[in-house]
Structures are given as C-alpha cells and as structure tokens.
Amino acid sequence: MARTPVIGITAGLITEEQDYGTVTRHRVSADYSEAVRAAGGLPVILPPQVGTTEAILDLVDGLIFSGGADIDPALYGDTEVHPATYDISAERDCFELDLMNGAVERDLPVLCICRGIQVLNVALGGSLVQHIDDQVKGPLTHRQQEAAIAANKPSHHVTLVEGSLTAQVFDALSVPVNSFHHQSIATPATRLQVEGVTSDDVVEAVSVPGCRFVLGVQWHPEMLFKAVPDQLKPFESLVAAARVRTPEPVGV
C-alpha cells in the first residue's frame, strides 16, 4: 500500500507573557490537522523557518497555507499601513512567500485558506485590500463574530464560476461559507483565475490554471466541515492530488 500523503500546514507566531517571562509560540488551529486526518492525510505542522523551503518541499506531498495575521503591505506595493492591519511578522511572510513560490514551481498540491489565499496572490504578484469596510462599497459583514454567528455556521454565500476548479471540488455553483477576515484580494495576480465572489464582489475563491491543484479560499472550511460535510471536500481534493505524487514504497 502507498503511504499516507504528508500534508504540511503552515503556522503563525504568537508572543505571550507568562509568569516565568516572555515566550514565543507557534500557533495554528487544531481544526486544520483534524480536517487533513478526516480527508485521509497525515498532517505535519510547519513553523516559520527561513532557508528551509527546498527541504520542506522534498518532505511533503501537499501544503496548506493557514489563516492568521496580516501580510506586510510593503510586499504588495502599499506605502502606508492601514490602522486595522495587524500582527505583521516578517519571518512568517518571508517563509510563506518563498514556500508558496517553490510549491507552485514544483507543481505541488496546495490549499490556501484565508490568509493563505492572500499569500498566494501576493507571492504571484497581486495586491490586497487592507480593510474591506473602508475600501469596498456596501460590504457584507466579513467578520461574522461581530454578528454573533458561530464559527461553524455559514454567514453568506460565494457564487462560483461554472466549470472552475472550485465548482468542481464542491460540485456546486453557490457555496455557503463562514467569514473571519478584514482583508481580501484587490488586484488578482495575472496567473490567478478568480473563481468565486460574494454579493459585494469580494474575491473568495481562486485557482492557478496549469497547476495540478492550487486552490485558494477566503473562508475557513476547517471550521465548518464537522457541521457542513461538504466543506471537507477541499481537503479531500488536496489529499487526492497529493496521493498521486506519493510513490509506492520500495519492497525489501
């Protein structure tokens, strides 16, 4: 039997004050690894670590770029930082942008979630909306916690392009999603194909044509899949694509 596909999941950094001093921890929601396991993959957490891209890409069969804090606006050409832009980490930005470019170059299966879809766009040359409420006309509530909607409940719909990778993954042209972001894609990178938008025209699903499997979604399917089973489909599609790359073990 082929080994279980190894899926790397990027993690963020958080600094906390403890009674013994200041400590920096790696942080990523357990929902990601639970979704990977439910989809048949083996999750491996990847902390920011500059200079290790090639070794990581040799190790994993697929990648998930997880959600988290904002990307440095200078990396997509903005000269000012919006007051709502928060917790910029140069170490995480450098690591994830390099890893993303390496993965796309190698045609490694990739799933990009929330911050991840933004990393994908910036890595390929696109730009971001720093704060939707100030830069989008008539915006939806994209931070559903402000409307007291639970994380495992959808708060709006994303309309998908017929025939697109996202529509194929979900076997649908409209998907109910949750929402916990204040930034989004502004100018899509030229290599990206926009595949899903909300009623306020915020881009929420993209792919990279010509790649085996590179999918970006602005919502959090890992928070939804237990209550909304269809939201496991992106993880199942990622693991299926990664499985094709996984070689059969050599017999003894």
N, C-alpha and C positions, 0 to 999 in steps of 0.2 A: 504493500500500500504506500501511496505517496504521503510524505509528511504533511502535517497541518501547516497551511500558509502562515508565515510570520508577518504580522501587521504592526508596523511601528506607529506609535501615537505620540505626537509632539506634546510637550508640557511647558507650562509657564513657570515663572519665578515669583515668589512672594516673600517679603521680609516681615518678620513678626518679632515683637518684643516678648520675651519670656522672663521668668523670674531669675534665670541664670544668664540673661543677656540677649543680644540681638541675634536672630538666626534667620538664614535664608533657606527656604524650602522649595522643592519642585512641586508644582500643583497642576493636577488635571482631574476632572471629574471621573469617578469610577464608572459612570454611565457609558463612557466610550469603550472601556475594556469589556464591560458586560455585553454591549452590543456586538463587539467583534466576536466574542465567545459564542453568543447566540447564533451568529452567522456562520460559525464553523472555523473561525480563525484563531490564531494564538497571538494575543496582544503583548506588545513589548513597549514600555514607556521610554521615550527619548527626551532627556533633559537637554536644554540648550548647551551646545558644546562645539565651539568654532574649530574648524580644521579637521572634522571627522566625517565629512559628507561621503566620501568615497567608501570608507569602511562601513558606514551605515547602509549605504545602497547595496553593498555586497552582501550584507547580512539579511535584509528584509525582502519580503516578496511583494509588499504593498505598504502604503503610507496613509495615515490620517493626519491632516493638519487641523488641530483642535481650535476651539474658541478661546477667547481671552482678551487681554487688554489691547490697546490701540497701537498701530504702526506709526513710527516717526513720520510726520507729514513731509519732511525734507526728502524722504526716499521716493516720493511721487511728485515732487516739484512744488509743493506748497511752501511759501516763505514764512507763513505765520502758523502758530499752533492755536487752534480753537480752544477756548476755556474748558469745553466739555471733553476734549481729548485727554486721555488719562493713562497713567502707568506705563509709559513708553520704556521698553527695555531694548537697548542697543544690542545686547548679547542675543536675545531671542530673535530680534529682527534679522540680524546678520546670519544666524544659524538657519532660520527657516527659509529665508530668501535663497540662500545658497543650496539648501537641501531641495527646495522646490525646483530650481533650475536644473539641478542634477537629475532629479527624478523624471522630469519631462524629457530631458535629453536622452535618458536611458529607456524611455517609454515604460516606466514603472507604473503600475496601477495606483491611482491617487484619489482619495476622497477628501475634499476641503470643506470644513464646516465653520460657519460664522466668520470669525477672524480668518479662518483658513481660506475662504473664497476671496477675501481681501488680499491675503498674502499671494495667492495665485495671480490675481490681477496686477498687483504691484510688481511681482517678480517678472512678469511678461511685458511690463511697460505701461500699464494702465494707471489711473488715478482714482482717488476716493472722495466721497462726500464726508467731510469731517463731522458734521452734525445734521442729521436729517431734519430735525424740527426747524432749523434755521435756513436750510438750503433746498428743501423740497416743498413744492406748492401743495397745500392741502394734505399733509402727511397722515397716514394711519398711525395708530399707536404701536410703534415698533418695539417698545419695551412693555410687554404685557403685564409685568409685575406692577406697573403703575395703575393698571386697571384691575388689579387683584385677581388676575387669571392665573391658575396654577400652571407650573412648568410643563406638566404632562397633558395639557389641554391645548388644542389649536385655538388661535385667536383671529386668523384671517386666512385667505386662500391665495395661492400662487397659480397664475394661469400659465400653462406650459405650451411650447411650440410643438405642433404636431410633427411626429417623426423624429424629434430630437432625442438625444441620449436620455435626458431626464424623463421625458414622456415614456420612453421605452422601459426605463427602470421601474417607474410607478404604474405603467400600463394605464395611464390616465392623462387628461388634458387640464385637470384642475386638482390641486393638492391642498388639503387643509394643513396649516403649519403653525408652529409656535413662533415666538419672536422676542429676542432679548438683545437687540443691537441698536446703536445710535449712529453708526456709520454704514456706508454701503458703497458699491461701485459707482463712480462718476463717469469717467471715460473708460470703456472696456478696452483692454489690450487688443491689438489687431489680431492676435491668434485666437482670442476667445470668441466663442459663439454664445450669445445671450439666448437662453432657453426658457426663462421663466421670470415673470414680473408680477408685482402686486397692482391693485387698483390705483395706487398713487404713482405707478411707473418706477418703483424701486426695483432694481435688478436683484433677483433672489436665486437664480439658477443659471449656471454656465457650464460649458464643456470646452475641451480643446480638440477640434477636429484634426484627424490624422493620428491622434494618440489612441492607444488601445482602450484605456479607461482613465480619463481625468474628468472628474465631476466636482463642481462646486455648488454648495447650497448655503444660503444665508441663515437658514433656521437651524434648529437643533434636533435632528432625528433621534439622537441618542437619548434625549429626554422623553421622547414620545413613544418609542417603539413598544414598550410594555402595554400601554393603553391603546395605542393605534398601531396594530401589527404591520400595516403597510409601510411604516416608517423604518422597519428593519431592512427593507429592500435595498437601499443604497449600500448597506454593509454587506448584504448577501452578494450584490453585484461586484463589490470590491474584492471580496474573498474569492469569488468565482474567477475573476480576472487574474488575481494573484496565484490561484491554483494552477492555471495554465503555465505560468512561469516556473512553478516549483518542479524541480527534476525528481525523477524516481530515484530512491536510494540505491546505491550500488550494492549488489549482493556480496556476501562474504565468501 
